[in-house]
Amino acid sequence: MANSITPLVAGNWKMNGMIASSDEARAMAAGLADLADPKCDVLICPPATLIGFLARVLGESAISLGAQDCHPQPGGAHTGDIAAEMLADVGATTVIVGHSERRQDHGETDALVASKAQAAWRAGLKAIICVGESEAERDAGDALTVVRSQLEGSVPPEATASDTIIAYEPIWAIGTGRTPTPADVAEVHDAVRETLKELLRPEGEGMRILYGGSVKPGNAAELMSASNVNGALVGGASLKAEDFLGIIRAYS
Ligand code: 13P
């Protein structure tokens, strides 16, 4: 079953992007349209301020739009927060939840991340649930234990292969230019697959597991070839059309 999973290349723009960034998005859509037979789905997660605008810019292009976070509630007195329903309303299909930067900067717990995933589904969005160990945890030999515990706490038991995507992002590889070896990636992704099968039964078999952390055009094919890697969650290299398209081509 795992072989039939369509890979996803997702760009996480983080807190980057202005109206002028629509030029890059347009160039990405044009480059994707030029590919004879793209073998992956493509998603861009810009800041929330740009989702509605880019939905109009990208129109019928093959690029889907996602968000980087949502609030668990559908509305109410939560100043500064954004409901999953609002993201769907302006054209998002997907939302990232539990990114390590939100876990670190905003103290997000596994339980909160799980409630955000449920909010995403309530609004008809897919949830990309992020997990990943710190450098100290890896050095202590605890990477697999940490990731397993995050999956147990952050992935609600009703998750399905069609509404949920897992992203494994080792924190020490994010924005550093350092990546795990393909063998190390495979070890974690195999363990994530086994845990998902245990937690979710058949739904865990077909669920996409993305790798994230310093994915670039030059290393995308190698990382993609690792066992149970079903795509990439790309930060810095998703901001420029040339780089992002280079990664998409590696998957095609
Ligand atoms: P970089 O690709 O910039 O390392 O970021 C990865 C990431 O955090 C994507 O969510």
Boltz pocket constraint, residues with backbone or C-beta under 6 A from the ligand:
constraints:
  - pocket:
      binder: B
      contacts: [[A, 12], [A, 99], [A, 169], [A, 173], [A, 174], [A, 175], [A, 176], [A, 177], [A, 212], [A, 213], [A, 214], [A, 215], [A, 233], [A, 234], [A, 235], [A, 236], [A, 237]]
      max_distance: 6.0
